Structure formats: structure tokens, C-alpha cells
Amino acid sequence: MSRHMNTGRKLSRNTSHRRALLDNLVRSVILSESIRTTTAKAKEARRVVEKIITKAREGTLTARRNVHRTVRDQAALAKLFETIAPRFKTRPGGYTRIVHVQNRVGDNAPMAILELVEKSAAEEKPAEPEKKADKKAAQAEKKPAKVKAAKGGGDQGSSETAEKKPPKQKKQKKEPAEEK
């Protein structure tokens, strides 16, 4: 037997299982813009993702129907055609990258991250410092209430933390049914 014109990896699966696996990987890449999987699966999924994004760049109804055959998810289709395809409108290909990461712990399989090259505007903004400031402010607000409750300050019965936790009740053991 020869392998002329037979491209792609079999991934130890039959045709329908392999197709479903790749379709799910493509949907995950579109929705989360980054997935962690084995290197072989990432390389195969990259081929499909690149073709899907190229087709979505057209933006026509026919293109949407052709992409729907693979994606099969309305949320993923909407995100692909409304945000991802316009982002890559001027790019002539190479929409994804594969970053090799540490091997998987259980079976030492080579792992990789398949991600889109251009990040969305929401991901590019460094939101970390704002989140830390918000957490500190929230903690500062919570601390005085807890301190007042512990010291017995304020009106009696107005402690929010004391009202939130009901007293624990002991579980009653069921007695075995009496035999007749």
C-alpha cells in the first residue's frame, strides 16, 4: 500500500472519531482562543483552524454555511465571523501558533498550546493591577464588619457575619426499622 495523496495524522482513531475530535478542538480554539493539547492533535487542529479562518474572512452566507459544517456551534460561529475574522482581514495566513510546553505527567506525552497569533483587545489590556486593587478594597470593606462583630461593637443583632452562618445541626441517625 502506498500513502500517495494521503495527508494528515490518524491519531489512533477511526475517521468519524478523528473528525469529531478535530471539530471539537477547532470550536474550543475559536471560543477560548487558546487550548492545551498534545502536539500531534495541535498540529492537526491547526490545519483545520487556518482553513476555517480563511473561509470566514470572506464573510458571505455561503462561507458561513461551509464553516458551520465543521464548527456546529452558534456561539463559536458568531465569535468567528464577528470578532476573529475581521481581526485577521489583512493577514495573509498564519493565524495560529503552537507553543511547546512540558510533557504530560501521566504518560509523558508531548504537550503544546495552540493559540491565535493576534490577541483580542480585552486580553491585551493588563487587567491584573485593577483586579488586585478591587480585591484589596473589598477586603478592606469586609474587615471592619468582622472586627465590629468580634468586639461586640454596634447595635445588637446587626452583625452581618453572625447572621450569615446558621448554627450547625447534628445529624440524627436513623434507627433500623422494627421487624414484624
JOMO-V528450 format. One record per backbone hydrogen bond with DSSP energy under -1.0 kcal/mol. CO is the residue of the C=O (numbers start at 1). NH is the residue of the N-H. Records with the same first field share a line. If there is no record, write none. Layout:
CO->NH, NH
This chain:
3->6
10->13
14->18
15->19
16->20
17->21
18->22
19->23
20->24
21->25
22->26
23->27
24->28
25->29
26->30
27->31
28->32
29->33
33->116
35->114
37->112
38->42
39->43
40->44
41->45
42->46
43->47
44->48
45->49
46->50
47->51
48->52
49->53
50->54
51->55
52->56
53->57
55->58
60->64
61->65
62->66
63->67
64->68
67->70, 71
68->72
73->77
74->78
75->79
76->80
77->81
78->82
79->83, 84
80->85
83->87
84->88
86->89
95->117
97->115
99->113
104->108
109->104
110->39
111->101
112->37
113->99
114->35
115->97
120->124
121->125
125->127
127->131
128->132
129->133
130->134
131->135
132->136
133->137
134->138
135->139
136->140
137->141
138->142
139->143
140->144
142->146
143->147
144->148
145->149
146->150
147->151
148->152, 153
155->158
159->163
160->164
